[in-house]
Amino acid sequence: MMKSKSVGIVGTGPAALMAGTVLLENGIKVVFFDQKKAVARKFLVAGNGGFNLTNDEDLNLFVSRYNCEITKNAVRSFDNNDFRKFLLKIGIETFVGSSGKIFPLKGVKPIQVLKSWQNYLVNLGGEFKMEYVLKDFNEKELIFDLKGEIYSESFDYCVFALGGKSWSITGSDGKWLDIFIEKGIHCNKFESSNSGFELQEHEELKKYAGNTIKNCKVFNEKEEKFGELVITDYGIEGAPIYAMNSNFRAEEDVFIDFKPSMTAELIEGKLQKAKKQSEGLKELKLSKVVVGWLKLSLSKEDYLNNHILSMQIKNFKLNISKLRPINEVISTIGGIDRNGINESFQLEKFPRMFCIGEMLDWDAPTGGYLIQACVSQGYLAANAIISHS
Ligand SMILES: Cc1cc2nc3c(=O)[nH]c(=O)nc-3n(C[C@H](O)[C@H](O)[C@H](O)COP(=O)(O)OP(=O)(O)OC[C@H]3O[C@@H](n4cnc5c(N)ncnc54)[C@H](O)[C@@H]3O)c2cc1C
């Protein structure tokens, strides 16, 4: 009888769990390792703020959210509907929220999603080894630190799904990067993504922290994103801000249009018509945060000039000082470079080793695109292992 293949998977996030799912469903022996005591800590953190597992968007638009071709391909091969079908198979029903985001049914806790998935894997024969810290690997074996002792185990194939570098308390600490750099695998330094913008005037804006700015547009000459923003102690955050992170990294200016439904001329006309400027602003239904922010950003003379004020309402340049510290952001870019792997996520230098998930250098906005890419990459890498002779 032919010996079944064995696969060691390091990491227990969504990328790892999906790779293991496909392998176990195909009769392959799988052992998961993780440095934490419990599985998928970041997956649970993601669940705390609304568990946005994927998105209902049409596939062409969906894949346009990713900045690299191999991730787009992975999502095409295992898409949002495939993921929903899988979740249903393990007993997790999902629903589409108003913005197209897909969540587990109301009342289903993140831990229930995780437990259903883990139980499914254990029933298929998956083994979980916790508190194993990956320290090194070679062609044949994975080498761990297990509570101060060296432990190594050999597998036919290995999958690394070690995550990015934010929220290190969840185990995704990015310390693994040095192991790969030492082996000559092309890696890039981690940077914040899906982050709020720290603003130069944050001290003056602090009094508005927690206030939202609804129905605005964040834009520059290349892109525009609509949605809601939130003022914070350090500056501003919200989905349109996260989506403009790459523009800030590319040193491009970023602007807000506080009144996208009106032209500057229309706004100026309304201001001119009003008896007092404050009444005109009220009629424009600009929130007190927006009015306060405009006031503190303009000289008194400019603020009282209806032409300048209306131009500012439409083209308000953000004074961004930096992105949030890496440990606090939703995701990171950096990690294993695209040139270090092939289209099946196989390491070019180690053909029996695969890298998937946020440990790879790709980017996507929030909205379910991150978890979807991780599971799609896991699916594709697992199938590559299955068909590898
Ligand atoms: C606050 C927050 C909210 C989020 N919300 C969403 C959301 O709603 N929707 C969405 O799509 N995405 C969301 N994300 C992002 C999403 O959680 C991640 O992109 C996803 O978990 C990455 O999955 P992964 O499998 O690549 O790695 P991870 O989930 O990061 O897992 C990596 C695993 O590898 C282990 N590991 C690391 N190094 C070692 C080592 N040396 N040895 C052994 N084990 C190691 C870690 O302990 C960890 O368990 C959110 C993230 C955060 C922080």
The ligand as a MOL file (V3000), in Angstrom:
LIG
                    3D

  0  0  0     0  0            999 V3000
M  V30 BEGIN CTAB
M  V30 COUNTS 53 58 0 0 0
M  V30 BEGIN ATOM
M  V30 1 C -8.2600 43.7500 15.5020 0
M  V30 2 C -8.2950 42.9330 14.2360 0
M  V30 3 C -9.4930 42.7880 13.5590 0
M  V30 4 C -9.5190 42.0710 12.3550 0
M  V30 5 N -10.7180 41.9210 11.7240 0
M  V30 6 C -10.7610 41.2470 10.5600 0
M  V30 7 C -11.9880 41.0280 9.8980 0
M  V30 8 O -13.0560 41.3790 10.4190 0
M  V30 9 N -11.9780 40.4040 8.6880 0
M  V30 10 C -10.8060 39.9850 8.1070 0
M  V30 11 O -10.8510 39.4500 6.9910 0
M  V30 12 N -9.6340 40.1000 8.7540 0
M  V30 13 C -9.5870 40.7130 9.9590 0
M  V30 14 N -8.3840 40.8400 10.6110 0
M  V30 15 C -7.1670 40.2810 9.9940 0
M  V30 16 C -7.0840 38.7590 10.1400 0
M  V30 17 O -7.3670 38.3750 11.4760 0
M  V30 18 C -5.6890 38.2780 9.7250 0
M  V30 19 O -5.3710 38.7830 8.4520 0
M  V30 20 C -5.6090 36.7510 9.7140 0
M  V30 21 O -5.8470 36.2250 11.0110 0
M  V30 22 C -4.2570 36.2660 9.2260 0
M  V30 23 O -4.3000 34.8750 9.2060 0
M  V30 24 P -3.0040 33.9520 9.1000 0
M  V30 25 O -3.5150 32.5610 9.1200 0
M  V30 26 O -2.1500 34.3810 7.9760 0
M  V30 27 O -2.1680 34.2540 10.4070 0
M  V30 28 P -2.5790 34.4850 11.9350 0
M  V30 29 O -4.0340 34.4110 12.1310 0
M  V30 30 O -1.8810 35.7280 12.3290 0
M  V30 31 O -1.9270 33.2150 12.6540 0
M  V30 32 C -0.5360 33.0240 12.6950 0
M  V30 33 C -0.2280 31.9720 13.7520 0
M  V30 34 O 1.1650 31.6340 13.6680 0
M  V30 35 C 1.6630 31.4440 14.9850 0
M  V30 36 N 3.1180 31.6940 14.9760 0
M  V30 37 C 3.7750 32.8270 14.6210 0
M  V30 38 N 5.1030 32.6520 14.7650 0
M  V30 39 C 5.3060 31.3830 15.2210 0
M  V30 40 C 6.4590 30.6100 15.5330 0
M  V30 41 N 7.7180 31.1160 15.4370 0
M  V30 42 N 6.2850 29.3300 15.9600 0
M  V30 43 C 5.0340 28.7950 16.0710 0
M  V30 44 N 3.9020 29.4890 15.7900 0
M  V30 45 C 4.0340 30.7620 15.3540 0
M  V30 46 C 0.9130 32.4670 15.8240 0
M  V30 47 O 0.9000 32.1190 17.1860 0
M  V30 48 C -0.4730 32.4740 15.1740 0
M  V30 49 O -1.3790 31.6060 15.8310 0
M  V30 50 C -8.3260 41.5030 11.8270 0
M  V30 51 C -7.1360 41.6280 12.5450 0
M  V30 52 C -7.1110 42.3400 13.7340 0
M  V30 53 C -5.8100 42.4660 14.4800 0
M  V30 END ATOM
M  V30 BEGIN BOND
M  V30 1 1 1 2
M  V30 2 1 2 3
M  V30 3 2 2 52
M  V30 4 2 3 4
M  V30 5 1 4 5
M  V30 6 1 4 50
M  V30 7 2 5 6
M  V30 8 1 6 7
M  V30 9 1 6 13
M  V30 10 2 7 8
M  V30 11 1 7 9
M  V30 12 1 9 10
M  V30 13 2 10 11
M  V30 14 1 10 12
M  V30 15 2 12 13
M  V30 16 1 13 14
M  V30 17 1 14 15
M  V30 18 1 14 50
M  V30 19 1 15 16
M  V30 20 1 16 17
M  V30 21 1 16 18
M  V30 22 1 18 19
M  V30 23 1 18 20
M  V30 24 1 20 21
M  V30 25 1 20 22
M  V30 26 1 22 23
M  V30 27 1 23 24
M  V30 28 2 24 25
M  V30 29 1 24 26
M  V30 30 1 24 27
M  V30 31 1 27 28
M  V30 32 2 28 29
M  V30 33 1 28 30
M  V30 34 1 28 31
M  V30 35 1 31 32
M  V30 36 1 32 33
M  V30 37 1 33 34
M  V30 38 1 33 48
M  V30 39 1 34 35
M  V30 40 1 35 36
M  V30 41 1 35 46
M  V30 42 1 36 37
M  V30 43 1 36 45
M  V30 44 2 37 38
M  V30 45 1 38 39
M  V30 46 1 39 40
M  V30 47 2 39 45
M  V30 48 1 40 41
M  V30 49 2 40 42
M  V30 50 1 42 43
M  V30 51 2 43 44
M  V30 52 1 44 45
M  V30 53 1 46 47
M  V30 54 1 46 48
M  V30 55 1 48 49
M  V30 56 2 50 51
M  V30 57 1 51 52
M  V30 58 1 52 53
M  V30 END BOND
M  V30 END CTAB
M  END
